[in-house]
Amino acid sequence: MATITKFSQLDLEHTYSYADYLCWKFKERVEIIKGKVMLMSPAPNVNHQRLSGKLSYQIAHYLHRKQCELFVAPFDVKLYNSKKEHLSDDKAFSVVQPDLCVICDKNKLTKQGCEGAPDWIIEIVSRGNSKKDLLLKYALYQENGVEEYWLVYPYEEAVHQFILNKKTERYQLYKIYAQDGTITPCLFPELEIDLAEVFVE
């Protein structure tokens, strides 16, 4: 498989696999969703990085010495097809880099990242990636069985918390939290995240 050294060498109409992705050596950060290349937003701004750091700190502190582990972008998550089958790299057509993700099954961890759905994903929504996070990734995470999905809105200082209904295999909006509330993941009911601390500049 040929090594790609420039983003401009890609055909955005082509269907690419994770095996293709591993051969790309250009500087731009991309994700693949259902075989289609999605250019990620430019390097996260200061506010995005600050939010990610504050969330990471509270979550990592809680998870210390527990089975589950927190990972922060850039970190590759290779996802399955709709049947949730384990796929070889050349047959896997979705790889994403969530802002934060929590993985409890150590067997999913590889040298490259994670193979299969994390238990919990948090995406910090920027003005440039809202459509991707709200529509494409929402559907992809739902299909793959990510149990809990948070969308963090920096400008509105709000968080939308989605929980996967295991009977319907569809997301339900569990709660919307505003700037100074306390949010608790359903997966970890003892963890209380102070949003006033997260959103303060």
Beta strands, then each sheet from edge to edge (+ up, - down):
strand 1: 30-33
strand 2: 36-39
strand 3: 69-72
strand 4: 76-79
strand 5: 94-96
strand 6: 100-103
strand 7: 113-115
strand 8: 120-124
strand 9: 148-153
strand 10: 158-165
strand 11: 170-178
strand 12: 182-183
strand 13: 193-194
sheet 1: 1+ 2-
sheet 2: 3+ 6- 8+ 9+ 10- 11+
sheet 3: 5+ 4- 7-
sheet 4: 12+ 13-
end
